[in-house]
Amino acid sequence: MFDKRKDPRKKLMAFTPVYTLKPKTLLGYLEDLTIHGARVVGDVPLEADKLVTLMIEIPKDTVSLPPEAFTIQARVARASQDDAHYENLGFQFVEPTEAQVAVLEAVIQRYEFHRVTQ
């Protein structure tokens, strides 16, 4: 299968809840992240191509991150259920601002899972 991502996925080592706003609903937890999008695993199904506002609860132990909740517009690029019946939701961020991209880059830098290669 052809991978359309512009950046490689970054697995994160932080427990990071992701919500939709209006109404505020816990979608699940951040699985991986790029500056262009994210994958969330949880219990709430969404339809592909739906536009949503995501609120990502970024851990507050990083000085360079703003104290308020991180929100960003996103489109559901993929939606499927895995063998364990969890929803796997792929989001594409819609026109992120420079400030949003800076926050995403800081999160990726701080929390990326660095694999040890031998």
N, C-alpha and C positions, 0 to 999 in steps of 0.2 A: 504494500500500500504506500502511496506517495504521501510524504509528510509535508504539509504546507507551512509549517512554522518557520518564522524568520530567525528565531533564536532557539538554542537548545533548552529543553526543560530543566528547571532547577528544583531538585527535591529539597524540601525545607525540613529543618529539625526543630520546629516550633509548633506547638499546639495552637492552631489559628482558626477560630470559628469564623464562618462567613454567613452573612445574613442578606436577605433582600429587604428593601425598605418599602413601606406603604403596601401592605402591612409588614411590619418587621417580623420576619420568619427566619428561623435558623435553617439554612440549607444543608450545612454540613461543615466539613473541615478542609482547609486548603491542603491539597496534595502536592501540587507543584505550581511554579510561577515563572513568568517572563514579564518583560515590560509590555508585551502585547496581549497577554491573556493569562488565564489561570485554569486549573482543574480542581474541582471540588467534589468530594465524596461524601454522601450523606443519605438521608431518607426521603427527601422531597423531590418529586419529579417536576421537570419543567419542559416545555415544548421548545424544539429547535427554532431558532430565529427570533425568539422572544427577546425584547429589550427590557432590561432590569437595571435598577440601581443597586449595586453591591455595597455592603459595609463589611470591611475586613477588620477584625479586631487584632491589630498588629501588637505584639508584645511591647510593653512600655519601657523596657530596659535599654532602649537604644536612644542615646541623647539626641542624635540628629533627626529623630522622627517627631512629628507634631503630636501634641497631647490629645487632640481630638480624634474621633473615629475617622478612619480612612474610607471615603466613599468614592465610587467610580462607576460611570455608566458602562454597561457591558451587553453584549449580544450572546445568547446561548448558541454556540457554534455546533456543539454536539451534546446529545443526551442519550444515555444508554444505561442499562442495568447490568451489573456484573453477576457472576455465579452465586455470590453471597446475597444477592438481592439488594445491594446498595446502588444508589443512583450515582453515576459518574457524569458530571456536568463539565463540559469544556466551554469556557467563556473567552470571547474576544473583546478586549477593551475598546470602547468607542471614543475616538478622538481624545486620548488622554492629554492633559495639560503638561507643561514642562515641570510644574511642581509635583504633579502626580507621578510622572516618570522618575523624578528624583527620589521620591519616597519608595517607589518600587525597586529602584536600583539599590537603595540603602538596605531594604529588607532582604533582597537577594544576597547582597554582599555579607550581611550580618548572619543570616540564618541558613545559607546554603549548606547542604549535606556534602561534605568533601569526601569523595571516595578514595580509599587508599589503593593504589595500583602497585603491583609487584612485577 
